[in-house]
Amino acid sequence: SPRPHLILLDLRLPKVDGLEVLRRIKEDDDLKSIPTVVLTTSAAESDMVNAYSHGAGSYLVKPVDFDKFTSLMDAFGFYWLAWNRFPD
């Protein structure tokens, strides 16, 4: 299957904790170089610190307001998909 250029990860997953998923991604030699962005509802400092300490490349808190969320996704998409560069 195609290799993603970016992983979006929520911390609040139904069966496995998102931080555990992040830990597994960053321990896997085939996946660890893929930038992983945490996109979650949690603004807790402890979640943010844990995400960065487990190798997250960015931490974004999802706004509740739909228009603000749309603006965040537009800016995020523009940055990661247009401006940011990935190695081949």
N, C-alpha and C positions, 0 to 999 in steps of 0.2 A: 504494500500500500504506500501511497505517497507520504513522504516525511513532512510534517508541518514546519513552517518557519517560525511559528509562535504558538504558545499554549496559553489559553485563558482559563483560569482556575478559580472556582468559587470555594471559599472555605466551608461553607455550609452545605455539605453533600448529604444525601439521605442515608447512606450505609457506611461510608468511610470518611473519616475526617479529612478535610482538604489539606491540612498541614502534613498528614501522613502521605497523601498522594504526592505532594510536593517533595517530601523527603525521598520517596521512591523514585520519582522522576530524576532527581539530582544525584541519586546513587547509581542510576542506570547509565552505563557508558554510551549507549546509543541515543539517549534522550537528554543527558545533562547539559549539552551545549545549546539546546533549544531554549530561547528566552521564555520564561514563564512569568506571566502577569497575573497577579491575584486581583480579581474583580469581585468584590463582596459587599455585603451590607454592614459588616463589622468595622466600626471606627475605633475599636479598642486598641490601645497602645500595645498591649501584650500580644494581640494577634499580629499587628504590624511588625513588631520586633521579631516574633517567631517566624513570620513569613520571610523576612529579609535574612534571618540567620539560617534558614533552610534553603536559601539560594534564589528567592524571588527576584526578578529583575525590576519589578515595579509593583506598587500596591495602590489600587484605586478603590475608593468607597463609592458604591452605587448610590446615586441620589434617589430619593423616593419620588420626586417630581419627574414626570415623564419628559417634559421639555428639557429639564436639566440633564437627565440621563441621555437623551438624544444628543445634546450638545457635547457631553462628555465623550460619547461614542464617536461622534464626528471628529473631535480633536484627537482622540486616541487613534482612530483609524488613519487619519492624516499623518500623524507622527510615525506610528509603527509601520505603516504600509507605504508611505510616500517618502518620508525623510530618512528614517532609520535604514541602515545598510546591514545586510547579513552576508557572511562569507558563503561562497558556493559550496 
